[in-house]
Amino acid sequence: MVDLKKHGPTIALLFTMLVFLSYSIEWVRVTIGAIMDALLAPFIDTLGVPFFVMILVLSSITGLYSSLVQKYTIDYEKMQESQAKMRAFQKEFREAQLSGDEKKIKKLQTKQERMMQEQLELFRQQFTPMAIILILTVPIFFWLLFRLPPGGAEISITNGIVLPFLGTVGLSDFAFWIIPAWILWYMICSLTISQVIRKSLNIGGL
């Protein structure tokens, strides 16, 4: 029987790779997008909510559950303690190097290996919340792609948005380099609400 506690991070990593692979399979995107559309389409088709507002709402929800998942699956206290120990070690190691104390340097190098293993384990543990967040986020992204207004049409409230420094642009148009306007808007909304939630929950960044 597989020990989920021991192999959980590895399983989460494999699942994360599988989710990213599903993005390249069109019928998977369309199928999941259509299922989500049955739930979300009434907001656009019946209530007339503009698409950029839907992106705002969904990205805010993404920021909320991402912060909550990370808060309750990651031991931030242990992470902060590990980072503090690493900073103290690096300071001690530099002092030993500057003083030329070879005996102390060898002793610290042995300690460094243990600390690197601890850092690696903390890093692996972050794959589990990543997988949980992806499970919740991928369907939202697939729906946004499913209902994304086509490009080339006359810009209106249904298919466009006003962005700082860029003015009015179509959601399907490139806003910055190769980044479409809807992706940029989603990132701005999600990152902003995430920072507010993280501050209120007193959690740090990953």
Helices and strands as residue ranges (DSSP letters): H 4-22, H 26-45, H 51-73, H 76-99, H 102-125, H 127-147, E 160-163, E 167-170, E 174-176, E 179-180, H 181-201
